[in-house]
Amino acid sequence: MSLRKPTTLFFSAGEPSGDLHGANLIKQLRASCPTLEAVGYGGPQMAAAGCGL
């Protein structure tokens, strides 16, 4: 049993290229930290990557 809390990061993207880069970053971070909780403001690509908008 792990007592470690998940890591939460806030992301913000206000235009399509930021949405794309944010989504790619979230995917890469989750590959090395599966418990990552991503939240923030973004578009459909960040939402598809699992960011809670």
Residue pairs with C-beta under 8 A, 6 or more apart in sequence:
4 35
6 35
6 36
6 37
7 33
7 35
7 36
7 37
8 36
8 37
8 38
8 39
9 29
9 36
9 37
9 38
9 39
9 40
10 39
10 40
11 22
11 25
11 26
11 38
11 39
11 40
11 41
11 42
11 46
11 51
12 18
12 22
12 40
12 41
12 42
13 19
13 21
13 22
13 40
13 41
13 42
13 43
13 46
14 41
16 43
18 42
19 42
19 43
19 44
19 45
19 46
20 45
22 40
22 42
22 45
22 46
22 49
22 51
23 42
23 45
23 46
23 48
23 49
23 51
24 49
26 36
26 38
26 46
26 49
26 50
26 51
27 49
29 36
29 38
30 36
30 38
30 49
30 50
37 52
38 46
38 49
38 50
38 51
38 52
39 51
39 52
39 53
40 46
40 51
40 52
40 53
41 53
42 51
42 53
46 53
47 53
